[in-house]
Amino acid sequence: MEEKNINIEDGSQEELDKAQAANNEKEEEQQEQDVQVAEEGSEDAATDDVTVEVEQKDPLDTALDEIAKLKDQLLRTIAEFENYKKRTLKEKAELILNGGEKTITAILPVLDDFERALADTHTDDPAAIKEGMDLIFKKFVKTLEGLGVKKIDTDDKDFDVDYHEAIAMVPGMGDDKKGKVIDCVQTGYMLNDKVIRHAKVAVGQ
């Protein structure tokens, strides 16, 4: 009976040792997990600190980059505007000096016709001379029309201060002629839609 009790006690002690070892192993694993969690927490905290530091620097760097970009754009715009002003002044000067080139070039053929007519001494026929002058006149009028110049019509027109200049009032012309152009003393002309010379007219009173 005594040996049996001893064996039971020995068996209980062995089980206790196993349980204690298992408990110790669990405690070691728990300690390792706690250490790992603590290390990860430290790494996250360090990362958060770096992120905060970066976020604090980014707005300043962004602002400085934007300022540099705007400054470069401003300098380029100023340079382009200066070039534009110089180019515009040059074109304006050329226009003032050579603005009439197109008109003169168009009129030169008419001048050539006048020179040829004056140099022709082979005829004294007034009708032939008149016909030649009439042809030159029509060519000249057509040239002016090509340049945008047209005659202001005054035939039986109502007097209009926008186109006519009254230099005489003619009484006794009847009610149907009152306020109308009776005679044109000097022809008026328009360049495109602008009056460049008013027609000087006599108006019925």
C-alpha positions in Angstrom: 0.0 0.0 0.0 2.8 2.4 0.7 4.5 1.9 -2.6 1.3 2.6 -4.4 0.8 5.9 -2.6 4.4 6.9 -3.5 3.7 6.2 -7.2 0.6 8.3 -7.1 2.5 11.1 -5.5 5.3 10.8 -8.1 2.7 10.9 -10.9 1.1 14.0 -9.5 4.5 15.7 -9.2 5.3 14.9 -12.8 2.0 16.4 -13.9 2.6 19.5 -11.8 6.0 19.9 -13.4 4.5 19.6 -16.9 1.8 22.1 -16.1 4.4 24.5 -14.6 6.6 24.2 -17.7 3.6 24.8 -20.0 2.6 27.8 -17.9 6.2 29.2 -18.1 6.2 28.7 -21.9 3.0 30.6 -22.2 4.3 33.4 -20.1 7.5 33.6 -22.3 5.3 33.7 -25.4 3.2 36.5 -23.9 6.3 38.4 -23.0 7.6 38.1 -26.5 4.3 39.3 -27.9 4.2 42.2 -25.6 7.8 43.2 -26.6 6.9 42.9 -30.3 3.8 45.1 -29.8 5.8 47.6 -27.9 8.4 47.8 -30.7 5.8 48.1 -33.4 4.2 50.9 -31.4 7.5 52.7 -31.2 8.0 52.4 -34.9 4.5 53.8 -35.6 5.2 56.7 -33.3 8.5 57.4 -35.1 6.7 57.2 -38.4 4.0 59.6 -37.2 6.7 62.1 -36.1 8.4 62.0 -39.5 5.0 62.4 -41.3 4.2 65.4 -39.1 7.6 66.9 -39.8 7.2 66.4 -43.5 3.7 67.9 -43.5 5.0 70.9 -41.7 7.7 71.4 -44.5 5.6 70.7 -47.5 3.4 73.9 -47.5 6.5 76.1 -47.4 8.3 74.3 -50.1 5.1 74.4 -52.2 4.7 78.1 -51.6 8.3 78.8 -52.6 8.0 76.8 -55.8 4.8 78.6 -56.7 6.4 82.0 -56.1 9.4 81.0 -58.3 7.0 79.9 -61.0 4.9 83.1 -60.9 8.0 85.2 -60.9 9.3 83.4 -64.0 5.9 83.9 -65.7 5.9 87.6 -64.8 9.3 88.1 -66.3 8.4 86.3 -69.5 5.2 88.4 -69.8 7.1 91.7 -69.3 9.6 90.7 -72.0 6.9 89.7 -74.4 5.0 93.0 -73.8 8.2 95.0 -74.4 8.7 93.1 -77.7 5.1 93.8 -78.6 5.5 97.5 -78.0 8.6 97.7 -80.1 7.0 95.8 -82.9 3.9 97.9 -82.8 5.8 101.2 -82.9 7.9 99.9 -85.8 4.7 98.9 -87.7 3.1 102.3 -87.0 6.1 104.2 -88.2 6.2 102.1 -91.4 2.5 102.7 -91.9 2.9 106.4 -91.6 5.8 106.5 -94.0 4.4 104.0 -96.5 0.6 104.1 -95.9 -0.1 105.7 -99.3 2.0 103.2 -101.2 -1.1 101.2 -102.3 -2.9 104.4 -103.5 0.1 105.8 -105.4 0.8 102.5 -107.0 -2.8 102.3 -108.2 -2.8 105.8 -109.6 0.5 105.6 -111.5 -1.0 103.9 -114.6 -3.4 106.8 -114.9 -0.5 109.2 -114.7 1.2 107.2 -117.5 -1.9 107.6 -119.7 -1.8 111.4 -119.1 1.9 111.5 -120.1 1.2 109.6 -123.3 -1.8 111.8 -124.1 0.3 114.9 -123.7 3.2 113.5 -125.7 0.9 112.7 -128.6 1.3 115.6 -131.0 0.1 113.8 -134.1 -3.5 115.0 -133.9 -5.2 118.3 -133.5 -8.7 116.8 -133.7 -10.6 118.1 -130.7 -13.0 115.2 -130.8 -10.1 112.7 -130.6 -8.5 114.6 -127.8 -11.8 114.8 -125.9 -12.3 111.0 -126.4 -8.8 110.3 -125.1 -9.3 112.5 -122.0 -12.7 110.9 -121.3 -11.1 107.4 -121.4 -8.4 108.5 -118.9 -11.0 110.1 -116.7 -13.1 106.9 -116.6 -10.0 104.8 -115.9 -9.1 107.2 -113.0 -12.7 107.0 -111.5 -12.5 103.2 -111.7 -9.2 103.2 -110.0 -10.5 105.3 -107.1 -13.5 103.0 -106.8 -11.1 100.1 -106.5 -9.5 102.0 -103.5 -12.9 102.4 -101.8 -13.5 106.0 -103.0 -17.0 106.8 -104.3 -18.8 109.9 -105.3 -21.6 111.3 -103.1 -24.8 111.4 -105.1 -26.6 114.8 -105.1 -29.0 114.5 -108.0 -32.5 115.5 -106.7 -31.5 114.4 -103.1 -32.8 115.8 -99.9 -30.3 118.0 -98.2 -28.4 116.0 -95.6 -25.8 117.6 -93.3 -24.0 114.3 -93.0 -23.1 114.4 -96.7 -23.8 117.9 -98.0 -22.5 121.4 -97.2 -25.0 124.2 -98.2 -23.2 127.1 -99.7 -26.3 128.8 -101.2 -30.0 128.9 -100.7 -32.1 129.3 -103.8 -35.6 130.8 -103.3 -38.6 130.5 -105.5 -38.0 127.0 -106.6 -41.5 125.7 -105.5 -42.6 123.5 -102.7 -41.4 120.3 -104.4 -37.8 121.7 -104.4 -37.8 123.0 -100.9 -35.0 121.4 -98.9 -33.7 119.5 -101.9 -30.3 119.8 -103.6 -30.7 122.1 -106.6 -27.1 122.1 -107.8 -23.7 120.6 -106.8 -20.9 123.1 -106.9 -18.2 120.7 -105.8 -18.4 116.9 -105.7 -18.1 115.2 -102.4 -16.5 111.8 -101.8 -16.6 108.9 -99.4 -13.8 106.5 -98.5 -15.6 103.2 -97.7 -18.3 104.4 -95.3 -16.5 107.6 -94.2 -17.1 111.1 -95.7 -13.7 112.5 -96.6 -15.2 115.6 -98.4 -18.7 116.9 -98.2 -20.5 117.9 -101.4 -20.9 121.6 -101.7 -24.4 122.3 -102.9 -27.1 124.8 -103.5 -30.4 124.1 -101.7 -34.0 125.1 -102.6 -35.6 127.4 -100.1 
